[in-house]
């Protein structure tokens, strides 16, 4: 592409005086027409011959001859189940283009290496994809051959596991049973033995060992067969089944051979500057699993920017989200998890084939620690920096890691732990490198592998930093040049900020990711402007991130999910299959609207697939959908549902409704209502008759209290409409617009006079109606935001 297109489509210039990532994204142009290829793409590379064509029956790639003075090393492919790291061929179902990755090494100086990529067509077992078209799932099946006809799941079907796998598969069968019931309403029996027509058969006895730990076969015929060699692969096969059953119980007959290109397919959640409930994290494990995303990095501590808190460190927001016995004051007061809760979260993740990667971020972003032990804060660089020259700093941080890594039953149960290590002051490069090396080895001493943010180009120096069993999140090439990191021997997770950073309502990076650009142009092989060759085994995967830089801007869990959900769909495709795609972005985007968050997960608060759905509750007489608790119906003229205070309410069959929506009702409030009296309530939000701080109609969610600057009159019927989108919330009274919570701003007092948008959204709570003194009738709910004239006409 030309230079203008490159800059327009791939570089977002970001200049932050302070930010989660203190960067100015720029591009150094060496060749204006293309990405810079890792370690060169010159005449020597171009002199390597193409691969000899593979013929049906061939079992081994014939490697090309090496140019004079060099030898060629084969290091793998982007379809390892088709061409493995030794060049052995396992024929795919249908012909596949496979990219082979070589390194061309000088015979004189073995540090001179060039990356070489060669593409070859591997013949398939079948001549074409067959009769039935490949069914749509996210991520797309890597290989498919269709037969004729359809498999139909019926209520009498069973989930069958073989005797040899009985113990190993009981858990996965139980999960699938529960989720099929949630997805279809069918309560399938679980049996041991041989499958019959109509059944779902699960087995770990797959003969094709080349598919690896996460690969599986999915066969739809008279019965569904999902076979793998490891739990993870089999579990991914059940996710494919559930997606196919999400909209209908008919599945096209055929066979799929499915496997990921990348080992790490991840998401980073900034839990430090915004608390996420344990229920949200547990839902996210299931949600990520539904899209075969296997790596959930939870950023457990961080702090806001001092300039937004009167330039006072003591006032600057900070949080550490885990229960701490060693330093009890470290645990955040506004939201944390007990050790047992975090252990249980990791166990749930394991059951769902997801890794939880806990991150404790030091030595920067460390204000939570220095508030507890002020002596370890840097007097030179600020209290969000640890003092790397104070021996007490090492002792305190060792104690923190030891609390979660030590003992017979450690809190961090997985094989990897993230130690942060980014954005420390550059003049202290040598001390920073020594600190990083120390804590890599300290954590490894507990038997864990280590992850860290890439920072060793920014912190260039002579102090060695351990490489073995260390993986870097390479996020900005100015902090860690990915080519340099490869030369040093680090494996890398592609986490490029200019592509993959969501920072809600901040005005920099992305509020919502550029999904079309990602789908069309990005793979984990791309880190910033460096494009590694497909199949390079040092690029082990990718991860996108959500950062809550602007503490206190009103962002909710629901708002974060509204941004992450569509990104998860697109990036699961890109991280599973890399460059391989079976459809255009436009077609993918349309089809993806029919795929949700997985069984039992409804963070978006969808009450119907129909965006024009309307639900009515007259609330003037008995309704089997409405369960009363110390409430009663009135009769005669103005019949309605009457409440007598806090313990008087009714429950509806919906928890909440998410963006976009309109909720309409008539209310008659008595004169004796207390502050914070609820009208509608769920576990996530409350709509209040009287917001405690103002006495006005308002709502509370995620620790934020907002109001519409309107008081509902007493002892008369008033028509209320509340409409919500991802941009804000509106109140209409008796058909007329009263207040829009859309375009309010927070004005900071820093020297730049920073303004940021105040997020005043609401996912409307529907689980409970009542909790105040008064009456309600005529509740109507629309799965869209009505226009002003529609609201006026629905009084």
NORHU-V893240 format. One record per run of one state. SS is the DSSP state (alpha for helix, beta for strand, coil for the rest). FROM is the first residue (numbers start at 1). LEN is the number of residues. If there is no record, write none. Layout:
# NORHU-V893240
ss={SS;SS}
from={FROM;FROM}
len={LEN;LEN}
This chain:
# NORHU-V893240
ss={coil;alpha;coil;beta;coil;beta;coil;beta;coil;alpha;coil;beta;coil;beta;coil;beta;coil;beta;coil;beta;coil;beta;coil;beta;coil;beta;coil;beta;coil;alpha;coil;beta;coil;beta;coil;alpha;coil;beta;coil;beta;coil;alpha;coil;beta;coil;beta;coil;alpha;coil;beta;coil;beta;coil;alpha;coil;alpha;coil;beta;coil;beta;coil;alpha;coil;beta;coil;alpha;coil;beta;coil;alpha;coil;alpha;beta;coil;beta;coil;alpha;coil;beta;coil;alpha;coil;beta;coil;beta;coil;alpha;coil;beta;coil;alpha;beta;coil;beta;coil;alpha;coil;beta;coil;beta;coil;beta;coil;alpha;coil;alpha;coil;beta;coil;beta;coil;beta;coil;beta;coil;beta;coil;beta;coil;beta;coil;beta;coil;beta;coil;beta;coil;beta;coil;beta;coil;beta;coil;beta;coil;beta;coil;beta;coil;beta;coil;beta;coil;beta;coil;beta;coil;alpha;coil}
from={1;3;11;15;16;24;25;36;38;43;47;60;61;70;78;83;84;88;90;96;107;113;123;130;131;143;153;158;162;163;185;189;193;200;204;209;212;216;221;224;228;231;246;250;259;264;271;278;291;295;300;301;304;306;310;313;316;318;321;322;323;328;331;337;338;339;352;355;363;367;373;374;377;379;382;387;391;406;416;421;426;445;449;454;470;475;482;489;491;495;497;501;503;510;511;515;522;526;528;530;532;539;547;557;578;585;593;614;618;627;630;632;634;641;645;649;652;656;658;661;670;678;682;685;689;698;702;704;708;714;715;718;725;729;734;736;742;745;748;755;758;764;766;768;771;773;783;788;794}
len={2;8;4;1;8;1;11;2;5;4;13;1;9;8;5;1;4;2;6;11;6;10;7;1;12;10;5;4;1;22;4;4;7;4;5;3;4;5;3;4;3;15;4;9;5;7;7;13;4;5;1;3;2;4;3;3;2;3;1;1;5;3;6;1;1;13;3;8;4;6;1;3;2;3;5;4;15;10;5;5;19;4;5;16;5;7;7;2;4;2;4;2;7;1;4;7;4;2;2;2;7;8;10;21;7;8;21;4;9;3;2;2;7;4;4;3;4;2;3;9;8;4;3;4;9;4;2;4;6;1;3;7;4;5;2;6;3;3;7;3;6;2;2;3;2;10;5;6;2}
